Amino acid sequence: MLRYTVGRILHIIPTLIVVIFIIFFILNVVPGNPGRVILGRDADAKAVAELNHELGMDKPMLERFGTYLLDVSRLDFGDSYRSGRPVFEEILAKFPTTLTLALLAVVAMSIIGIPLGIVSAVKQYSALDYSLTVTALLLASVPGFFLALVLILIFSLGLGILPSMGAGSPLHYVLPVITLALPNAAFLARLIRTSMLETMRQDYIRTAKAKGQESCV
């Protein structure tokens, strides 16, 4: 098991390198000036040039790509131009909140998606099944940012019962968790429904039903 896990991780590394290179290439060909973006439109051209030189933007793309990979291998992501702190420290400071949000979203997705998928499979071709299937398709099709805006308009601006930003209390997690959980719960419900229907059509299930064991479904 350990050998398999290590092998899979080693297979991921080349893929990540290729993805990073593609991003570097796109950023290199797209018009833009990082120094101008950081300092603003009214900044002096000399200051912009000095900042670009400090950032290494005047070096060839392949050289910058190699330098970036070397820095990432040492967990050095540079400094944030907003706060001036190392980027790794900025990420580490926000990681507990992100992890909490992700875990809550997975739990909520499972609580919603698994029971709905089971009910939809057991009540196949019923009005309830059609309703759940249509609802799942709609939720899976709605972009996350749009769902978040609708929830903010209803529960924060309209009803005023939930905060729209921050992370100071459990209530601050409600809207983000719902936004992340609902589309994924819809996908999970469809997956559970399909898996259950395939299982219910297996020979051993038919045999059990033929012997009168209806509760096996």
MARKERO-642235 format. One record per residue (C-alpha): x, y, z. Coordinates in steps of 0.1 Angstrom, whole numbers, plus 2048, in hexadecimal, padded with zeros to 3 digits. Example, Ala and Ser with C-alpha at 12.3 -4.5 7.8 and 13.67 -1.06 7.14 Angstrom:
<recs>
<rec <87B 7D3 84E>>,
<rec <889 7F5 847>>,
</recs>
This chain:
<recs>
<rec <800 800 800>>,
<rec <81C 818 809>>,
<rec <82E 810 7E8>>,
<rec <80E 817 7D5>>,
<rec <808 838 7E7>>,
<rec <82C 844 7E1>>,
<rec <829 83A 7BD>>,
<rec <80A 84E 7B8>>,
<rec <819 86C 7C9>>,
<rec <837 86A 7B3>>,
<rec <821 868 794>>,
<rec <810 889 79F>>,
<rec <830 89D 7A0>>,
<rec <836 89D 77A>>,
<rec <812 8A7 774>>,
<rec <815 8C4 78D>>,
<rec <835 8D0 77B>>,
<rec <824 8CF 759>>,
<rec <806 8E3 767>>,
<rec <81D 8FD 777>>,
<rec <831 900 757>>,
<rec <810 906 743>>,
<rec <806 921 75C>>,
<rec <828 931 759>>,
<rec <826 930 733>>,
<rec <803 940 732>>,
<rec <80D 95B 74A>>,
<rec <82C 962 735>>,
<rec <819 967 715>>,
<rec <7FC 97A 723>>,
<rec <802 9A0 723>>,
<rec <808 9AE 745>>,
<rec <820 9BE 75C>>,
<rec <823 9B1 780>>,
<rec <836 9CF 78C>>,
<rec <81B 9E6 77E>>,
<rec <7FF 9D1 78E>>,
<rec <810 9D2 7B0>>,
<rec <81A 9F7 7B0>>,
<rec <7FC A04 79E>>,
<rec <7F6 A17 77D>>,
<rec <804 A37 78A>>,
<rec <825 A28 795>>,
<rec <846 A35 786>>,
<rec <853 A20 769>>,
<rec <875 A1E 77A>>,
<rec <866 A10 79A>>,
<rec <852 9F7 786>>,
<rec <871 9EB 773>>,
<rec <884 9E8 794>>,
<rec <868 9D3 7A3>>,
<rec <866 9BD 785>>,
<rec <88C 9B8 787>>,
<rec <889 9B0 7AC>>,
<rec <86E 996 7A5>>,
<rec <883 987 789>>,
<rec <869 98F 76E>>,
<rec <884 99B 756>>,
<rec <894 978 756>>,
<rec <88C 95D 73C>>,
<rec <86C 948 743>>,
<rec <87F 927 746>>,
<rec <897 936 760>>,
<rec <87A 944 774>>,
<rec <869 923 772>>,
<rec <887 910 77F>>,
<rec <88C 929 79B>>,
<rec <867 926 7A5>>,
<rec <869 900 7A6>>,
<rec <888 901 7BB>>,
<rec <878 91A 7D4>>,
<rec <858 905 7D6>>,
<rec <86C 8E6 7DE>>,
<rec <879 8FA 7FD>>,
<rec <856 906 805>>,
<rec <860 929 7FB>>,
<rec <843 93A 7E9>>,
<rec <851 95D 7EB>>,
<rec <842 97B 7FD>>,
<rec <81F 988 7FA>>,
<rec <81F 9AB 7EA>>,
<rec <801 9B4 7FE>>,
<rec <80D 9AC 821>>,
<rec <832 9A8 81B>>,
<rec <832 987 82F>>,
<rec <83D 965 820>>,
<rec <821 955 80C>>,
<rec <826 934 81E>>,
<rec <81F 945 83F>>,
<rec <800 955 830>>,
<rec <7F3 933 824>>,
<rec <7FB 922 845>>,
<rec <7E9 93D 859>>,
<rec <7C9 937 845>>,
<rec <7CC 911 842>>,
<rec <7B9 908 862>>,
<rec <79A 91C 856>>,
<rec <79C 90C 833>>,
<rec <7A0 8E9 842>>,
<rec <782 8EE 859>>,
<rec <76D 8FB 83C>>,
<rec <777 8DE 826>>,
<rec <76F 8C4 841>>,
<rec <74D 8D3 849>>,
<rec <745 8D4 824>>,
<rec <74E 8AF 820>>,
<rec <738 8A6 83E>>,
<rec <71B 8BA 831>>,
<rec <71F 8AC 80E>>,
<rec <71E 889 81C>>,
<rec <700 88F 833>>,
<rec <6EC 89E 816>>,
<rec <6F8 88A 7F8>>,
<rec <6F9 866 805>>,
<rec <6D5 864 813>>,
<rec <6C7 876 7F4>>,
<rec <6D9 85E 7DD>>,
<rec <6CC 840 7F0>>,
<rec <6A8 84C 7F0>>,
<rec <6AA 854 7CB>>,
<rec <6B6 832 7C3>>,
<rec <69D 81F 7D8>>,
<rec <680 834 7CB>>,
<rec <68C 832 7A7>>,
<rec <675 842 78C>>,
<rec <65F 851 7A7>>,
<rec <655 875 7AA>>,
<rec <66E 878 7C7>>,
<rec <68A 869 7B1>>,
<rec <683 881 795>>,
<rec <682 89F 7AC>>,
<rec <6A3 896 7BD>>,
<rec <6B3 88F 79B>>,
<rec <6A8 8B1 78D>>,
<rec <6B3 8C3 7AC>>,
<rec <6D5 8B2 7AC>>,
<rec <6DA 8BB 787>>,
<rec <6D1 8DF 78F>>,
<rec <6E8 8E2 7AD>>,
<rec <704 8D1 79A>>,
<rec <700 8EA 77E>>,
<rec <700 90A 793>>,
<rec <722 91B 796>>,
<rec <72F 91E 7B9>>,
<rec <733 943 7B8>>,
<rec <70F 948 7AC>>,
<rec <702 931 7C8>>,
<rec <717 945 7E1>>,
<rec <709 966 7D5>>,
<rec <6E5 959 7D7>>,
<rec <6EA 94C 7FA>>,
<rec <6F9 96D 805>>,
<rec <6DD 981 7F6>>,
<rec <6C3 96B 807>>,
<rec <6D1 963 829>>,
<rec <6E9 980 82F>>,
<rec <6DA 99F 81E>>,
<rec <6B6 993 81C>>,
<rec <6AF 981 83D>>,
<rec <6CE 98D 850>>,
<rec <6D2 96C 863>>,
<rec <6F4 962 856>>,
<rec <715 975 852>>,
<rec <722 979 82F>>,
<rec <748 97B 838>>,
<rec <761 973 853>>,
<rec <767 954 868>>,
<rec <762 95F 88B>>,
<rec <746 947 895>>,
<rec <735 927 88A>>,
<rec <71B 93B 877>>,
<rec <736 949 860>>,
<rec <73B 925 852>>,
<rec <717 91E 84A>>,
<rec <715 930 828>>,
<rec <737 925 81B>>,
<rec <730 901 826>>,
<rec <70F 901 814>>,
<rec <71E 910 7F5>>,
<rec <739 8F5 7F4>>,
<rec <723 8D8 7FF>>,
<rec <703 8DB 7E9>>,
<rec <713 8D7 7C6>>,
<rec <729 8BB 7D3>>,
<rec <70C 8AB 7E5>>,
<rec <6F8 8AB 7C5>>,
<rec <715 899 7B3>>,
<rec <718 880 7D0>>,
<rec <6F3 879 7CF>>,
<rec <6F4 871 7AA>>,
<rec <712 85B 7B0>>,
<rec <702 848 7CD>>,
<rec <6E2 843 7B9>>,
<rec <6F5 835 79B>>,
<rec <70A 81E 7B1>>,
<rec <6EB 811 7C4>>,
<rec <6D8 80A 7A5>>,
<rec <6F5 7F6 797>>,
<rec <6F7 7E3 7B7>>,
<rec <6D2 7DC 7B9>>,
<rec <6D3 7CD 796>>,
<rec <6ED 7B3 7A0>>,
<rec <6E4 78E 79F>>,
<rec <6E8 789 7C5>>,
<rec <6CF 7A5 7CB>>,
<rec <6B6 796 7B3>>,
<rec <6BA 775 7C3>>,
<rec <6B4 783 7E6>>,
<rec <695 795 7DA>>,
<rec <688 776 7C9>>,
<rec <68B 764 7EB>>,
<rec <676 780 7FB>>,
<rec <691 794 80B>>,
<rec <684 7B6 801>>,
<rec <696 7C7 81D>>,
<rec <6B7 7C1 80C>>,
<rec <6AF 7DE 7F5>>,
</recs>
